[in-house]
């Protein structure tokens, strides 16, 4: 089927859901025939220079991310905001497939006319996000979505990369204490703009309050007590309590006097990070796709496994064979 990029993009700017869905499919496609069209669509979207509030949400499995987004997103749509959700699901290392069940877990929000939920397979991409997440953000902004939420995989590994593509990073935590607190990733706590103790209801409310005190102490130890005045908050996505306080703090943050200059600086740093990463990954892909280098890697790998050469010496030999010092 022929693709008219300009016609398709006009549909996106008019918030046409069919056009947006088709554009997302093209951008996420791995087919070479779609790559040029995808690049053109993303460039057009970025040229619009529309800005939304980008919110990243991470947390371990069971922390209630999808339920939180469902309740939080409904509150926002009821306030007449257009909300887009990019829900990244882990891909199988065997079949490369993904369950993509987020729409079923966000039952209310998925039925709202002011929302768009896009389940997105990680495709083995590390960092808790998918390789095309930033491009999808640009498309949603061009389609006039006010708030874009990125839900990470939630596997507990490299989850903080979402911070490099959003304006505000929420970390969801379960009520816990003692030994459980030691298992929380320090990096995630440091990078989070807000730590949300979710499921603060019923018989877990008392434990949630204790967890909140523990995290306040952790934030002080990390020297972040002045970074965000009310960084640790209680919430029950199931009972829909605490959501308004969270949104109020995000609004206060985004309406701060110096927010515009900080946002511009932050977006520029994010762009630099992703340009560097894209260049690095492209160079690696180019080198490793070379038949001679692939053959050399297979040979050296065999020697390493047979204890004929150390990994370090094998790497030196590999770099020498492609003239990289």
N, C-alpha and C positions, 0 to 999 in steps of 0.2 A: 504493500500500500504506500502510495506517495505521501511524503510528509512536507507540508507547507509550514515552515517554521514561523513565519510572520503571522500567518492566519491563526496558528495554534497559540502563539503568544498573545495575540489580541484577545483570544478567548480567556486566557489566564488572567489578563488585566481586568477583564469583566467579571472575574470570580466564577467563571464557568467550571463547574466541578468535573464535567466530562473532559474538557480540555486539560485541566490540571492533572487529572488522573493519567491521561495519556502521556503528558509531558514527563510525569514522574516515572512512568514505565520506561520511557525512552532513556531518561537519565540513569536509571538503575540498571539498564540492559548492559550485558557484557558483549553483545554482538558488535563487531567492528562497524557494520553498516549504520549503527545508531550513534557512534561516538561523535561524529561531526555535528549531527543534529543536536545531540546533548550539549555539546560545547556551545553551540550557537544559542540555545535556549537559556543556558545558565548565564552567558554573557549579557543577553538581553535583560534577564531578570536583575542582574547586578547593576546594570546601567540605569535602572529605575531609581536606585538609591533610596528605596523605601525602608523604613526602620520599624521593627517590631520590638517587643520585649521578649528576649530569648531566655528561657528558663530551662536549666538542666536539672534532672532529678535522678539521683542514684541511691543505692542502698542494697543490702544483701537480700537474697531470696527470702520471701516471707515477711519483709518489712512493710508490705502493703502499698507498693508503688502504684500499681494499676488502680487499686481502689481509691487511693489518694488523688490520682489524676482525674478519675471519674467524678469524684465529689468536687474537687477544686475547679475542674474545667466547667462543670455545670454551674457553679457559683459565678464564674466569669461570664459564661454565655448569658446567664440571667441578668448580668450587669451590661448586656449588649456588646460584649467583646466577641470578636471572631477568634476562635481558638483552633490551632492546628497542633496535632500531636504526632511526633515521630517516635514510634515505639520499636526499639531495636530488640530483636529476639536472637538468641544464640543459634548458630547453624551447626548441624551435625558434622563431625569430622569424618563420618562414614558416608552418609548419603548427600552431604552438603545442603540438605534441606533444613527447613525451619518450621516450627509449629504455627507461628504467627497468630496466636490466640488472643491478642490484646483487645481486639474489638469485642470479643465475648466477655472479657473481664471489665470492659468499660461500657456496660450496657446502656446506661442513661445517656452518657455523652455521645456515644455513637449514633444515637437517634436525633440529636440536636441539629437543626438546620444551620446553626452558626459554628459547627465544629467539623473538622476533617481529621480522621485518625488514619495514619499510614503505618501499618506494621512493616518493618524493614529488616530483612535477614542480615545478620552481621557478616555472613560469608567468610567466617574465620578471621575477620578483621579484629585486631586487638584494640583495647582501649574502651571497651564497653559501648562503642558506637559502630555505625556502618560506614563503609568507605565513601558513600555518597551523601552522608548526612548534611554536610555544609551546603551542598548544591540544592538539596531539598529545602533547606531553610530559605535560600534565595528565591526559589519558586513560590513558596508560601507567602513570602513578603510581597512579591510581585502580584500575588492573587489577593492582596489586601487583608491578610490575617494580622490581627493586632498582637496576639500572643502566640509564641511558638514554644511548645514544650518538647524537650528531648528526653525520653526515658531510656536509660542505659540498660544493657543486658542484665546487670545485677549479679554477675558471677564472682565478684569480689577481686578481680584481677585487672589492674590498670584502668579502673573505673573513672579515674580523675581526668582523663583526656577530654571528657565532655566540657570541662572548664575552659578549654581552648576554643570553644565555638559558641558559648552562651554568655549572657550578661550577668546572670544570677544563678548560682549553683546551690541546690537544695540537697541535703543528705538526710535520708530517712533512716531512723534507728528504732529498733524495738526496745521496749522497756526491759532493761537488764542491769546487772550490777556485778561487782566483784570480778571474778575471772572473765566473765563475758566482756567486760569493758576493755580488758587487755587485748582482746582480739580485734578491736576496731582499728582500721587503718589510720595511722597518724597523718599520712598525706591527705586523705580525704577530709579529715577533720580540719586540717590547716587551710585547705582550699575552699571548703564550703563557706558560702555566705550566710547560710542558715542551717542549723541542725534541728531536725524535727523529730521529736519523740512521738512516733505514731502509735496507734492502738492504746491511747491513754484513756481507757474507759473500763467500766466494770471492776472486776477484781484486780485488774492490772494498773489501775489509776495510782494507787499508792506506790507501786514499784516504778511507775513512769515518773512520778515526782522525784523519787530518789535518784533515778537515772539522770534527770535534768540537773540536779545538784552536782552529780558526778561530772557531767559534761561541762558545766560552768567552771568547775575546778580545773578540768583538763584544758579548757580554753585559756584560763589564766596562766597555767603552767607553760602553755605554748606562747605566752606573751601577746595574746590577741584580745584581751578584755576591752580594748578601745577600738578594735577594728569594726565591730558591729555591736551596738549597744544591747540589743536583745537577740543574740545569736542563737540561743537555745530555747525552743518553744515546744509546748505540748499540743498534741492534736489527736483527734479521733476521726479518721476519714469515714469510718462506718457510721458514727453518730453525727458527722458533719459539724464538729466543734473545733474551734481554733483556726478554721480556714480563713475567716475574715481578718483575724489578727495577722496571719501570714501575708495576706494580700496587702494589708495596710502597710506593713513594713517594706514590702517590695515597692509599693507606690512611693513611700517616703524616700526610699533609696534612689529610685529612678527620677524623682523630682528634686533631688538635692541641687543646690546652686551650681556646683562644679560637675554635675553628672555628665553633661554634654561633652565637656572637654575630656573627662575621664573615659567616657564611652568611645570617643574617637581614637584616643590613644590605645585603649584596650583592643578595639577592633583591628587597629593597625598591627599590633603585636601578634594578634591571632592570625592575621593574614600572612605575616612573615613566617610564623611557625609552620603553617600549612604549605607555604611555597617551598620552604626548606625540606619539609618531609616529603612532599611530592617529588621534588628533584631527586632526593636520596633514594626513594623507592623506585623511581623510573630508572635510575642508573643501575641499581641492583638487579632489576628485572632484565635490563638490556644485557648486562654482563652474564648473568646466569642462563640466559636463553641462547648464548653462543654455544654451538655444538661442541667445539673443542674444549671450552671451559667446563661444560657439563660432563664430558668424558673424563677430564682431569679430576673433577670433584668425585666422580664415581670411583676412580682408581685410588685416590687418596683416602677416601672413606673406607675402602676395603683394607688398605694398609693399616689404618688406625685401628679397625676392629680386630685385625690379626696381630696387633701389637708390634708391627714392623716400624712404626713411626709415631711420634707423639702428635697430639692435636696441634700444639703450638708450631712444631716444625712443618707440619702439613700445611698450615695456614701460610707460613713464610714461603713455602714452595709454590703454593697456589698464587700468591700475590706476585711472586717473581715471574711466574708463567704468563701473567697478564700485564707485566710491567708497571705494577703499582707498588710504590715504596711505602 
